[in-house]
Amino acid sequence: MLQPLKRMVPDRLRPSEIWFQSVMRDFHRHGVLHGPFKGMRFNQEQRPYILNCLLGIYEQELHPIFSEVELDIRPRTVIDMGASFGYYAVGLARLLPDARVIAYESDSTRRPNLMANIRANDVGDRVTVRGEATFETLNDDVRTGTPPIIVVCDIDGAEVHVINPAKSPGLNTCSLLVETHGEEVTGVIHRRLSSTHTVQHIPPRVPTMNDVPVRPWYLRFSDPIQFLVERPRDNGWLWARPLCR
């Protein structure tokens, strides 16, 4: 009985749609609403996992790492490989006001949006945008960067070619947050770093409505979990901190 009645309700009057539009309005007023990047602004039309980013719960399994980065490591140089639209490059620039950020994005169609989001957050004086990341560019960045240095890497499988201390020995003194794609790649990178770093595996975490910081009362009549679905990930992240600090 209830299902036919629900189908008669226009989309704009459904509790999940009302909630979505409410979050959008709050984001336009305040930027990202919660989490380590609270207050950050970006072009929300370019993000497929939109609600998680607006709420500040995207890849929430990494939030303790960002707290550790902010309060303990306090890096002066951030190298973000696979910056996309800048969620982490811009977010870390805001979180770490004394850091310089180098944001690599090989897709030329994404870079204009990345640069626009950098301008929208007034961090253009500290964020440099570049094209494709290689172990050669990584060598140069580590050699010229001011320590402490953190490398964030999300390059869709190519991490196995870039995160290699044998080719980039400067990585031995860097902290690294690397998204790994596939069990084999995870094992290879873990072995490469295990003699010089403490390495922690962070499995992907499926978001639920319990992760939403503030839920309006009317969501009792709806389950908008479909808005929180994130991209599928093979093996999560590796978080590596150098043994010699």
PyMOL commands that set and color helices and strands:
alter all, ss='L'
color gray80, all
select helices_A, chain A and resi 2-7+11-13+15-30+44-46+50-55+60-73+87-95+111-120+135-144+159-162+169-173+183-193+209-211+217-221+225-228
alter helices_A, ss='H'
color red, helices_A
select strands_A, chain A and resi 77-81+100-104+127-130+149-153+175-179+197-202+237-242
alter strands_A, ss='S'
color yellow, strands_A
deselect
rebuild
show_as cartoon
